[in-house]
Amino acid sequence: ASLTYWREKYERLGAVSLGQEVQRGRPRTHIASIQLLQHRQKHQQELFYRTAIMQSEYNELPFMAEHGLVIRVDGVKELLEYYDQPREAPELLPGQVRLHDLQSGLKFGRA
């Protein structure tokens, strides 16, 4: 998600009661994001976004990948590629065959 989307998301969520959110078990990044957007300057919001959300401020992601703490999920990509492929025509089974007389337009067989 982009920085703009992140800001819009947490601005839409608006003010929250901190006690209720912690009791519900909402992740701390959500609570911190909401509070940052309400009370902090833009450069502090950007730093938090790069560090906590994108994990790229201090090269956290490459570090975690180097130590085997990150996995690549290819299943979603493969699933989306599968659904993007054109579909084959369904196989006509016996009893589903439709025969038409091209001159008269009459149907023969089961419909």
N, C-alpha and C positions, 0 to 999 in steps of 0.2 A: 504494500500500500504506500502511496506517495505521502509526502509531508502534508500536502493540502488535504487529502482525503482523511488523514489522521486527525488534523485539526477540525475538519467539518464533523467528523464522527463524534468527537468528544465535546464539541460545542453544542451539538444537538442533544446529547445526553444531559447537558446542563448541570446545575448544582445538585449535589447528592448529599444525603446525610451520611457522614462517615461511619457512624455507628451501625447503621442499617446495612451498609455495603459490606463491612467486615463480617457482620453476622451472616450475611447471605453467602459468604465465601467467594466473593468477587475477587479476581486476581488483583494483586497490588499494583500491577502496571496500569490497570484501568483506573484505579483510584488516583494514582500519581498523575496520570495523563489529564484527568479532569481537573485536578487541583492546579497543575502547571498552567493549563490554558486559562484558568480563572485568575491566577495571581502572579504569574511570572512574565518576564520580558521575552520577546521573540527569540533572541539568541539563546536563552536558557531552554526554551521549548525545542529549538532545533538541536541543541546539544543532547537533550534527553532523547529525542526521536532517533538521532544517529546512534546513540549509545545503547538505549534499552530496547527500542523497537527494531531498528535495522541491524544492530550489533556490528557496526562498521567503524565506529569512532576510533577504537583502539585495536582494530584487527581481531576482534573476538572470534568471528566466524572462521577465519583461516586457522587460528590457534586451536579452536575446538575440533575442526576437521582433521588437523594434524594429529590429534590425540584420540581420534576415533569416536568423538562425541556427537558427530553430525552424520546423518544418513541422507542419502538422496532417494527420493520417492519417485520412481518412474511409472508406477502403476497408473497414476492419474493421467499422465501424458499419453500412455498407451491406450487407456480407455477413451480419452477424447479423440485420439487419432482413429480409433475403431469406429466411433460414431460419426466421424466426418467422412468416412468412405461411402461411396454410392452403394445403395442396397441392390441385391440381386432380385430378380423377379421371383415371386413365390412359385414353388413347384406345383403344377397342376396334377392332382392325384386322380385316380380313376373315380368316376362319379362326379367330378368337378369340371370335367372337360365341357366346353361350350362349342358347339358347332353351329355355324351360321351359313345360310345360303346367301352368297354375295349378291345375287340378282334380286331375290324377293325380300331378303332381310329376315326370313323365318329362322327361328332358333330350333335346333334339334338337340336332343339329349337333355341331361339335367342342367338346371340353371343354378 
